[in-house]
Amino acid sequence: MITIIAAAAENNALGKDNDLVWHLPDDFKRFKRLTSGHHIIMGRKTFESFPKLLPDRTHVIITRKEDYSPENTIVVHSMEEALKVSKLDDEAFIIGGGEIYKMGMEHADRIELTRVHGEFEADTHFPEIDKSEWEIVKDQFHDKDEKHDYSFTYLTYERKQKKSH
């Protein structure tokens, strides 16, 4: 199973200057719970935005750079290669950024989207979800509180008709 996991605003904003534009601790906890023990597929800029390797996950980095090889990661040069090295994982996660999400859409079986209720200025956006291909199978609203400046909804989408890979 290939799952795209992202947090995006109502205008599909993902981030600005290689960083998130909100801080949602419960969403971080959910991301950690869902992705731990799995392959996480990302672009080089997303990888470089991390302070360090995320524990208990296999980092698969897609880059055009030929001589790029951070320690304890798998470096590939296409989405197809990334999926190939992740195929023994029962659920690999595509974690961004914007271009990587676009490339991953046709391969994904599920989307775990945290829809942040607000519109934000961003330089990276999540691709539009085609409602004819995807349906929401689960949603859970989380109101803003003392730890969260914005309300958000966890949305789980599944592909209506599985495309053959």
Rosetta constraint file for C-alpha pairs under 8 A:
AtomPair CA 1 CA 90 HARMONIC 5.88 0.50
AtomPair CA 1 CA 91 HARMONIC 4.65 0.50
AtomPair CA 1 CA 92 HARMONIC 6.47 0.50
AtomPair CA 1 CA 108 HARMONIC 7.48 0.50
AtomPair CA 1 CA 109 HARMONIC 6.11 0.50
AtomPair CA 1 CA 110 HARMONIC 7.74 0.50
AtomPair CA 2 CA 91 HARMONIC 5.67 0.50
AtomPair CA 2 CA 92 HARMONIC 5.12 0.50
AtomPair CA 2 CA 93 HARMONIC 6.00 0.50
AtomPair CA 2 CA 94 HARMONIC 7.38 0.50
AtomPair CA 2 CA 107 HARMONIC 6.91 0.50
AtomPair CA 2 CA 108 HARMONIC 4.81 0.50
AtomPair CA 2 CA 109 HARMONIC 5.41 0.50
AtomPair CA 2 CA 110 HARMONIC 6.57 0.50
AtomPair CA 3 CA 91 HARMONIC 6.79 0.50
AtomPair CA 3 CA 92 HARMONIC 6.21 0.50
AtomPair CA 3 CA 93 HARMONIC 4.82 0.50
AtomPair CA 3 CA 94 HARMONIC 6.15 0.50
AtomPair CA 3 CA 108 HARMONIC 5.56 0.50
AtomPair CA 3 CA 109 HARMONIC 6.01 0.50
AtomPair CA 3 CA 110 HARMONIC 4.71 0.50
AtomPair CA 3 CA 111 HARMONIC 5.47 0.50
AtomPair CA 3 CA 112 HARMONIC 6.96 0.50
AtomPair CA 4 CA 93 HARMONIC 5.59 0.50
AtomPair CA 4 CA 94 HARMONIC 4.63 0.50
AtomPair CA 4 CA 95 HARMONIC 6.25 0.50
AtomPair CA 4 CA 101 HARMONIC 7.12 0.50
AtomPair CA 4 CA 104 HARMONIC 7.36 0.50
AtomPair CA 4 CA 105 HARMONIC 7.68 0.50
AtomPair CA 4 CA 108 HARMONIC 6.46 0.50
AtomPair CA 4 CA 110 HARMONIC 6.36 0.50
AtomPair CA 4 CA 111 HARMONIC 4.67 0.50
AtomPair CA 4 CA 112 HARMONIC 6.07 0.50
AtomPair CA 4 CA 113 HARMONIC 7.83 0.50
AtomPair CA 5 CA 31 HARMONIC 7.73 0.50
AtomPair CA 5 CA 93 HARMONIC 6.50 0.50
AtomPair CA 5 CA 94 HARMONIC 6.16 0.50
AtomPair CA 5 CA 95 HARMONIC 5.42 0.50
AtomPair CA 5 CA 96 HARMONIC 7.94 0.50
AtomPair CA 5 CA 111 HARMONIC 5.90 0.50
AtomPair CA 5 CA 112 HARMONIC 4.67 0.50
AtomPair CA 5 CA 113 HARMONIC 5.82 0.50
AtomPair CA 6 CA 14 HARMONIC 7.93 0.50
AtomPair CA 6 CA 95 HARMONIC 6.34 0.50
AtomPair CA 6 CA 96 HARMONIC 7.28 0.50
AtomPair CA 6 CA 111 HARMONIC 7.97 0.50
AtomPair CA 6 CA 112 HARMONIC 6.49 0.50
AtomPair CA 6 CA 113 HARMONIC 5.07 0.50
AtomPair CA 6 CA 114 HARMONIC 6.21 0.50
AtomPair CA 7 CA 14 HARMONIC 6.55 0.50
AtomPair CA 7 CA 113 HARMONIC 5.64 0.50
AtomPair CA 7 CA 114 HARMONIC 4.37 0.50
AtomPair CA 7 CA 115 HARMONIC 5.93 0.50
AtomPair CA 7 CA 116 HARMONIC 6.75 0.50
AtomPair CA 8 CA 12 HARMONIC 5.02 0.50
AtomPair CA 8 CA 13 HARMONIC 5.35 0.50
AtomPair CA 8 CA 14 HARMONIC 4.92 0.50
AtomPair CA 8 CA 113 HARMONIC 7.14 0.50
AtomPair CA 8 CA 114 HARMONIC 6.25 0.50
AtomPair CA 8 CA 115 HARMONIC 5.28 0.50
AtomPair CA 8 CA 116 HARMONIC 5.82 0.50
AtomPair CA 8 CA 125 HARMONIC 7.58 0.50
AtomPair CA 8 CA 126 HARMONIC 6.45 0.50
AtomPair CA 9 CA 13 HARMONIC 5.04 0.50
AtomPair CA 9 CA 14 HARMONIC 6.76 0.50
AtomPair CA 9 CA 115 HARMONIC 5.55 0.50
AtomPair CA 9 CA 116 HARMONIC 4.45 0.50
AtomPair CA 9 CA 117 HARMONIC 6.02 0.50
AtomPair CA 9 CA 118 HARMONIC 5.80 0.50
AtomPair CA 9 CA 119 HARMONIC 5.76 0.50
AtomPair CA 9 CA 120 HARMONIC 6.77 0.50
AtomPair CA 10 CA 115 HARMONIC 6.50 0.50
AtomPair CA 10 CA 116 HARMONIC 6.38 0.50
AtomPair CA 10 CA 117 HARMONIC 5.92 0.50
AtomPair CA 10 CA 118 HARMONIC 5.79 0.50
AtomPair CA 10 CA 119 HARMONIC 5.69 0.50
AtomPair CA 11 CA 118 HARMONIC 7.76 0.50
AtomPair CA 11 CA 119 HARMONIC 5.49 0.50
AtomPair CA 11 CA 120 HARMONIC 7.18 0.50
AtomPair CA 12 CA 125 HARMONIC 5.24 0.50
AtomPair CA 12 CA 126 HARMONIC 5.03 0.50
AtomPair CA 12 CA 127 HARMONIC 7.19 0.50
AtomPair CA 12 CA 128 HARMONIC 7.54 0.50
AtomPair CA 13 CA 119 HARMONIC 7.26 0.50
AtomPair CA 13 CA 120 HARMONIC 6.05 0.50
AtomPair CA 13 CA 121 HARMONIC 6.90 0.50
AtomPair CA 13 CA 122 HARMONIC 5.41 0.50
AtomPair CA 13 CA 123 HARMONIC 7.59 0.50
AtomPair CA 13 CA 124 HARMONIC 6.23 0.50
AtomPair CA 13 CA 125 HARMONIC 4.57 0.50
AtomPair CA 13 CA 126 HARMONIC 6.41 0.50
AtomPair CA 14 CA 20 HARMONIC 6.55 0.50
AtomPair CA 14 CA 21 HARMONIC 7.50 0.50
AtomPair CA 14 CA 98 HARMONIC 7.50 0.50
AtomPair CA 14 CA 122 HARMONIC 6.63 0.50
AtomPair CA 14 CA 123 HARMONIC 7.87 0.50
AtomPair CA 14 CA 124 HARMONIC 5.44 0.50
AtomPair CA 14 CA 125 HARMONIC 5.00 0.50
AtomPair CA 14 CA 126 HARMONIC 6.12 0.50
AtomPair CA 15 CA 19 HARMONIC 5.33 0.50
AtomPair CA 15 CA 20 HARMONIC 4.45 0.50
AtomPair CA 15 CA 21 HARMONIC 5.50 0.50
AtomPair CA 15 CA 122 HARMONIC 5.24 0.50
AtomPair CA 15 CA 123 HARMONIC 6.32 0.50
AtomPair CA 15 CA 124 HARMONIC 5.37 0.50
AtomPair CA 15 CA 125 HARMONIC 7.19 0.50
AtomPair CA 16 CA 20 HARMONIC 6.42 0.50
AtomPair CA 16 CA 21 HARMONIC 6.53 0.50
AtomPair CA 16 CA 121 HARMONIC 7.40 0.50
AtomPair CA 16 CA 122 HARMONIC 4.65 0.50
AtomPair CA 16 CA 123 HARMONIC 5.00 0.50
AtomPair CA 16 CA 124 HARMONIC 6.32 0.50
AtomPair CA 17 CA 123 HARMONIC 7.02 0.50
AtomPair CA 18 CA 45 HARMONIC 6.98 0.50
AtomPair CA 18 CA 46 HARMONIC 7.01 0.50
AtomPair CA 18 CA 49 HARMONIC 6.31 0.50
AtomPair CA 19 CA 49 HARMONIC 6.89 0.50
AtomPair CA 21 CA 120 HARMONIC 7.41 0.50
AtomPair CA 21 CA 122 HARMONIC 7.80 0.50
AtomPair CA 22 CA 149 HARMONIC 7.83 0.50
AtomPair CA 23 CA 148 HARMONIC 6.91 0.50
AtomPair CA 23 CA 149 HARMONIC 7.62 0.50
AtomPair CA 24 CA 28 HARMONIC 6.53 0.50
AtomPair CA 24 CA 147 HARMONIC 7.29 0.50
AtomPair CA 24 CA 148 HARMONIC 5.47 0.50
AtomPair CA 24 CA 149 HARMONIC 7.73 0.50
AtomPair CA 24 CA 150 HARMONIC 7.98 0.50
AtomPair CA 25 CA 29 HARMONIC 6.34 0.50
AtomPair CA 25 CA 147 HARMONIC 7.09 0.50
AtomPair CA 25 CA 148 HARMONIC 7.23 0.50
AtomPair CA 26 CA 30 HARMONIC 6.24 0.50
AtomPair CA 27 CA 31 HARMONIC 6.09 0.50
AtomPair CA 27 CA 114 HARMONIC 7.41 0.50
AtomPair CA 28 CA 32 HARMONIC 6.17 0.50
AtomPair CA 29 CA 33 HARMONIC 6.12 0.50
AtomPair CA 30 CA 34 HARMONIC 6.07 0.50
AtomPair CA 31 CA 35 HARMONIC 5.99 0.50
AtomPair CA 32 CA 36 HARMONIC 5.65 0.50
AtomPair CA 35 CA 39 HARMONIC 7.57 0.50
AtomPair CA 35 CA 40 HARMONIC 7.12 0.50
AtomPair CA 35 CA 57 HARMONIC 7.10 0.50
AtomPair CA 35 CA 93 HARMONIC 6.75 0.50
AtomPair CA 36 CA 55 HARMONIC 7.55 0.50
AtomPair CA 36 CA 56 HARMONIC 5.53 0.50
AtomPair CA 36 CA 57 HARMONIC 5.53 0.50
AtomPair CA 37 CA 56 HARMONIC 5.33 0.50
AtomPair CA 37 CA 57 HARMONIC 5.18 0.50
AtomPair CA 37 CA 58 HARMONIC 7.60 0.50
AtomPair CA 38 CA 56 HARMONIC 7.65 0.50
AtomPair CA 38 CA 57 HARMONIC 5.28 0.50
AtomPair CA 38 CA 58 HARMONIC 6.20 0.50
AtomPair CA 38 CA 89 HARMONIC 6.49 0.50
AtomPair CA 38 CA 91 HARMONIC 6.59 0.50
AtomPair CA 38 CA 92 HARMONIC 5.83 0.50
AtomPair CA 38 CA 93 HARMONIC 7.25 0.50
AtomPair CA 39 CA 57 HARMONIC 5.79 0.50
AtomPair CA 39 CA 58 HARMONIC 4.49 0.50
AtomPair CA 39 CA 59 HARMONIC 6.06 0.50
AtomPair CA 39 CA 60 HARMONIC 6.75 0.50
AtomPair CA 39 CA 86 HARMONIC 6.16 0.50
AtomPair CA 39 CA 89 HARMONIC 6.81 0.50
AtomPair CA 39 CA 91 HARMONIC 7.63 0.50
AtomPair CA 39 CA 92 HARMONIC 4.94 0.50
AtomPair CA 39 CA 93 HARMONIC 6.20 0.50
AtomPair CA 40 CA 57 HARMONIC 6.67 0.50
AtomPair CA 40 CA 58 HARMONIC 6.04 0.50
AtomPair CA 40 CA 59 HARMONIC 5.28 0.50
AtomPair CA 40 CA 60 HARMONIC 5.92 0.50
AtomPair CA 40 CA 92 HARMONIC 6.09 0.50
AtomPair CA 40 CA 93 HARMONIC 4.80 0.50
AtomPair CA 40 CA 94 HARMONIC 5.82 0.50
AtomPair CA 40 CA 95 HARMONIC 6.33 0.50
AtomPair CA 41 CA 59 HARMONIC 6.39 0.50
AtomPair CA 41 CA 60 HARMONIC 4.72 0.50
AtomPair CA 41 CA 61 HARMONIC 5.99 0.50
AtomPair CA 41 CA 62 HARMONIC 7.39 0.50
AtomPair CA 41 CA 82 HARMONIC 6.76 0.50
AtomPair CA 41 CA 92 HARMONIC 7.41 0.50
AtomPair CA 41 CA 93 HARMONIC 5.97 0.50
AtomPair CA 41 CA 94 HARMONIC 4.62 0.50
AtomPair CA 41 CA 95 HARMONIC 5.90 0.50
AtomPair CA 41 CA 96 HARMONIC 7.43 0.50
AtomPair CA 42 CA 46 HARMONIC 6.22 0.50
AtomPair CA 42 CA 47 HARMONIC 6.55 0.50
AtomPair CA 42 CA 59 HARMONIC 7.68 0.50
AtomPair CA 42 CA 60 HARMONIC 6.30 0.50
AtomPair CA 42 CA 61 HARMONIC 5.13 0.50
AtomPair CA 42 CA 62 HARMONIC 6.10 0.50
AtomPair CA 42 CA 94 HARMONIC 6.14 0.50
AtomPair CA 42 CA 95 HARMONIC 5.46 0.50
AtomPair CA 42 CA 96 HARMONIC 5.08 0.50
AtomPair CA 42 CA 97 HARMONIC 6.63 0.50
AtomPair CA 42 CA 100 HARMONIC 6.55 0.50
AtomPair CA 43 CA 47 HARMONIC 6.36 0.50
AtomPair CA 43 CA 61 HARMONIC 5.42 0.50
AtomPair CA 43 CA 62 HARMONIC 4.85 0.50
AtomPair CA 43 CA 63 HARMONIC 6.21 0.50
AtomPair CA 43 CA 96 HARMONIC 6.28 0.50
AtomPair CA 43 CA 97 HARMONIC 6.10 0.50
AtomPair CA 43 CA 99 HARMONIC 7.97 0.50
AtomPair CA 43 CA 100 HARMONIC 6.15 0.50
AtomPair CA 44 CA 48 HARMONIC 6.12 0.50
AtomPair CA 44 CA 61 HARMONIC 5.80 0.50
AtomPair CA 44 CA 62 HARMONIC 6.11 0.50
AtomPair CA 44 CA 63 HARMONIC 5.63 0.50
AtomPair CA 45 CA 49 HARMONIC 6.24 0.50
AtomPair CA 45 CA 97 HARMONIC 7.55 0.50
AtomPair CA 46 CA 50 HARMONIC 7.09 0.50
AtomPair CA 46 CA 96 HARMONIC 6.41 0.50
AtomPair CA 46 CA 97 HARMONIC 5.85 0.50
AtomPair CA 47 CA 61 HARMONIC 7.08 0.50
AtomPair CA 50 CA 54 HARMONIC 7.89 0.50
AtomPair CA 53 CA 59 HARMONIC 7.73 0.50
AtomPair CA 58 CA 73 HARMONIC 6.85 0.50
AtomPair CA 58 CA 74 HARMONIC 7.76 0.50
AtomPair CA 59 CA 72 HARMONIC 7.71 0.50
AtomPair CA 59 CA 73 HARMONIC 5.08 0.50
AtomPair CA 59 CA 74 HARMONIC 6.18 0.50
AtomPair CA 60 CA 73 HARMONIC 6.08 0.50
AtomPair CA 60 CA 74 HARMONIC 4.76 0.50
AtomPair CA 60 CA 75 HARMONIC 5.88 0.50
AtomPair CA 60 CA 76 HARMONIC 7.19 0.50
AtomPair CA 60 CA 82 HARMONIC 6.45 0.50
AtomPair CA 61 CA 73 HARMONIC 7.21 0.50
AtomPair CA 61 CA 74 HARMONIC 6.18 0.50
AtomPair CA 61 CA 75 HARMONIC 4.85 0.50
AtomPair CA 61 CA 76 HARMONIC 6.09 0.50
AtomPair CA 61 CA 82 HARMONIC 7.62 0.50
AtomPair CA 62 CA 75 HARMONIC 6.11 0.50
AtomPair CA 62 CA 76 HARMONIC 5.01 0.50
AtomPair CA 62 CA 77 HARMONIC 5.17 0.50
AtomPair CA 62 CA 78 HARMONIC 5.99 0.50
AtomPair CA 62 CA 79 HARMONIC 6.97 0.50
AtomPair CA 62 CA 82 HARMONIC 7.01 0.50
AtomPair CA 63 CA 68 HARMONIC 7.81 0.50
AtomPair CA 63 CA 75 HARMONIC 7.23 0.50
AtomPair CA 63 CA 76 HARMONIC 6.46 0.50
AtomPair CA 63 CA 77 HARMONIC 5.19 0.50
AtomPair CA 63 CA 78 HARMONIC 7.45 0.50
AtomPair CA 64 CA 77 HARMONIC 5.65 0.50
AtomPair CA 65 CA 77 HARMONIC 7.97 0.50
AtomPair CA 68 CA 75 HARMONIC 7.24 0.50
AtomPair CA 69 CA 73 HARMONIC 7.26 0.50
AtomPair CA 69 CA 74 HARMONIC 7.70 0.50
AtomPair CA 69 CA 75 HARMONIC 6.31 0.50
AtomPair CA 76 CA 81 HARMONIC 6.00 0.50
AtomPair CA 76 CA 82 HARMONIC 6.06 0.50
AtomPair CA 77 CA 81 HARMONIC 6.76 0.50
AtomPair CA 77 CA 82 HARMONIC 7.78 0.50
AtomPair CA 78 CA 82 HARMONIC 6.33 0.50
AtomPair CA 79 CA 83 HARMONIC 6.16 0.50
AtomPair CA 79 CA 100 HARMONIC 7.77 0.50
AtomPair CA 79 CA 103 HARMONIC 6.75 0.50
AtomPair CA 79 CA 104 HARMONIC 6.97 0.50
AtomPair CA 80 CA 84 HARMONIC 6.16 0.50
AtomPair CA 81 CA 85 HARMONIC 6.32 0.50
AtomPair CA 82 CA 86 HARMONIC 6.28 0.50
AtomPair CA 83 CA 87 HARMONIC 5.89 0.50
AtomPair CA 86 CA 92 HARMONIC 6.33 0.50
AtomPair CA 87 CA 92 HARMONIC 7.75 0.50
AtomPair CA 94 CA 100 HARMONIC 7.53 0.50
AtomPair CA 94 CA 101 HARMONIC 6.89 0.50
AtomPair CA 94 CA 104 HARMONIC 6.96 0.50
AtomPair CA 95 CA 100 HARMONIC 7.96 0.50
AtomPair CA 95 CA 101 HARMONIC 7.42 0.50
AtomPair CA 96 CA 100 HARMONIC 5.33 0.50
AtomPair CA 96 CA 101 HARMONIC 5.48 0.50
AtomPair CA 97 CA 101 HARMONIC 6.13 0.50
AtomPair CA 97 CA 124 HARMONIC 7.39 0.50
AtomPair CA 98 CA 102 HARMONIC 6.35 0.50
AtomPair CA 98 CA 124 HARMONIC 5.62 0.50
AtomPair CA 98 CA 125 HARMONIC 5.53 0.50
AtomPair CA 98 CA 126 HARMONIC 5.57 0.50
AtomPair CA 98 CA 127 HARMONIC 7.25 0.50
AtomPair CA 99 CA 103 HARMONIC 6.30 0.50
AtomPair CA 100 CA 104 HARMONIC 6.02 0.50
AtomPair CA 101 CA 105 HARMONIC 6.13 0.50
AtomPair CA 101 CA 126 HARMONIC 6.85 0.50
AtomPair CA 101 CA 127 HARMONIC 6.95 0.50
AtomPair CA 102 CA 126 HARMONIC 7.63 0.50
AtomPair CA 102 CA 127 HARMONIC 5.90 0.50
AtomPair CA 103 CA 107 HARMONIC 7.97 0.50
AtomPair CA 104 CA 108 HARMONIC 6.08 0.50
AtomPair CA 106 CA 163 HARMONIC 7.90 0.50
AtomPair CA 107 CA 163 HARMONIC 7.96 0.50
AtomPair CA 107 CA 165 HARMONIC 6.92 0.50
AtomPair CA 108 CA 159 HARMONIC 7.87 0.50
AtomPair CA 109 CA 158 HARMONIC 6.06 0.50
AtomPair CA 109 CA 159 HARMONIC 5.59 0.50
AtomPair CA 109 CA 162 HARMONIC 7.07 0.50
AtomPair CA 110 CA 156 HARMONIC 7.11 0.50
AtomPair CA 110 CA 157 HARMONIC 5.56 0.50
AtomPair CA 110 CA 158 HARMONIC 4.57 0.50
AtomPair CA 110 CA 159 HARMONIC 6.29 0.50
AtomPair CA 111 CA 155 HARMONIC 7.85 0.50
AtomPair CA 111 CA 156 HARMONIC 5.77 0.50
AtomPair CA 111 CA 157 HARMONIC 4.97 0.50
AtomPair CA 111 CA 158 HARMONIC 6.51 0.50
AtomPair CA 112 CA 154 HARMONIC 7.18 0.50
AtomPair CA 112 CA 155 HARMONIC 5.97 0.50
AtomPair CA 112 CA 156 HARMONIC 4.77 0.50
AtomPair CA 112 CA 157 HARMONIC 6.52 0.50
AtomPair CA 113 CA 154 HARMONIC 5.91 0.50
AtomPair CA 113 CA 155 HARMONIC 5.10 0.50
AtomPair CA 113 CA 156 HARMONIC 6.31 0.50
AtomPair CA 113 CA 157 HARMONIC 7.78 0.50
AtomPair CA 114 CA 152 HARMONIC 6.52 0.50
AtomPair CA 114 CA 153 HARMONIC 5.63 0.50
AtomPair CA 114 CA 154 HARMONIC 4.50 0.50
AtomPair CA 114 CA 155 HARMONIC 6.06 0.50
AtomPair CA 115 CA 152 HARMONIC 5.42 0.50
AtomPair CA 115 CA 153 HARMONIC 5.19 0.50
AtomPair CA 115 CA 154 HARMONIC 6.35 0.50
AtomPair CA 115 CA 155 HARMONIC 7.06 0.50
AtomPair CA 116 CA 150 HARMONIC 6.79 0.50
AtomPair CA 116 CA 151 HARMONIC 6.36 0.50
AtomPair CA 116 CA 152 HARMONIC 4.35 0.50
AtomPair CA 116 CA 153 HARMONIC 6.68 0.50
AtomPair CA 117 CA 150 HARMONIC 6.36 0.50
AtomPair CA 117 CA 151 HARMONIC 5.58 0.50
AtomPair CA 117 CA 152 HARMONIC 5.27 0.50
AtomPair CA 117 CA 153 HARMONIC 7.74 0.50
AtomPair CA 118 CA 150 HARMONIC 7.31 0.50
AtomPair CA 129 CA 134 HARMONIC 7.18 0.50
AtomPair CA 130 CA 134 HARMONIC 6.26 0.50
AtomPair CA 131 CA 135 HARMONIC 6.49 0.50
AtomPair CA 132 CA 160 HARMONIC 7.80 0.50
AtomPair CA 133 CA 159 HARMONIC 5.75 0.50
AtomPair CA 133 CA 160 HARMONIC 5.45 0.50
AtomPair CA 133 CA 161 HARMONIC 6.92 0.50
AtomPair CA 134 CA 157 HARMONIC 5.98 0.50
AtomPair CA 134 CA 158 HARMONIC 5.59 0.50
AtomPair CA 134 CA 159 HARMONIC 4.53 0.50
AtomPair CA 134 CA 160 HARMONIC 5.33 0.50
AtomPair CA 135 CA 157 HARMONIC 5.24 0.50
AtomPair CA 135 CA 158 HARMONIC 5.60 0.50
AtomPair CA 135 CA 159 HARMONIC 6.47 0.50
AtomPair CA 135 CA 160 HARMONIC 6.29 0.50
AtomPair CA 136 CA 155 HARMONIC 6.54 0.50
AtomPair CA 136 CA 156 HARMONIC 5.62 0.50
AtomPair CA 136 CA 157 HARMONIC 4.33 0.50
AtomPair CA 136 CA 158 HARMONIC 6.52 0.50
AtomPair CA 137 CA 155 HARMONIC 7.77 0.50
AtomPair CA 137 CA 156 HARMONIC 5.74 0.50
AtomPair CA 137 CA 157 HARMONIC 5.74 0.50
AtomPair CA 137 CA 158 HARMONIC 6.64 0.50
AtomPair CA 138 CA 154 HARMONIC 7.87 0.50
AtomPair CA 138 CA 155 HARMONIC 5.87 0.50
AtomPair CA 138 CA 156 HARMONIC 5.07 0.50
AtomPair CA 138 CA 157 HARMONIC 7.28 0.50
AtomPair CA 139 CA 153 HARMONIC 6.55 0.50
AtomPair CA 139 CA 154 HARMONIC 5.43 0.50
AtomPair CA 139 CA 155 HARMONIC 4.55 0.50
AtomPair CA 139 CA 156 HARMONIC 6.33 0.50
AtomPair CA 140 CA 153 HARMONIC 5.39 0.50
AtomPair CA 140 CA 154 HARMONIC 5.09 0.50
AtomPair CA 140 CA 155 HARMONIC 6.76 0.50
AtomPair CA 141 CA 151 HARMONIC 7.66 0.50
AtomPair CA 141 CA 152 HARMONIC 6.05 0.50
AtomPair CA 141 CA 153 HARMONIC 4.23 0.50
AtomPair CA 141 CA 154 HARMONIC 6.42 0.50
AtomPair CA 142 CA 151 HARMONIC 5.67 0.50
AtomPair CA 142 CA 152 HARMONIC 5.29 0.50
AtomPair CA 142 CA 153 HARMONIC 5.75 0.50
AtomPair CA 142 CA 154 HARMONIC 7.82 0.50
AtomPair CA 143 CA 150 HARMONIC 7.24 0.50
AtomPair CA 143 CA 151 HARMONIC 4.33 0.50
AtomPair CA 143 CA 152 HARMONIC 6.48 0.50
AtomPair CA 144 CA 148 HARMONIC 5.03 0.50
AtomPair CA 144 CA 149 HARMONIC 5.58 0.50
AtomPair CA 144 CA 150 HARMONIC 4.85 0.50
AtomPair CA 144 CA 151 HARMONIC 4.25 0.50
AtomPair CA 144 CA 152 HARMONIC 7.55 0.50
AtomPair CA 145 CA 149 HARMONIC 6.63 0.50
AtomPair CA 145 CA 150 HARMONIC 7.83 0.50
AtomPair CA 145 CA 151 HARMONIC 7.97 0.50
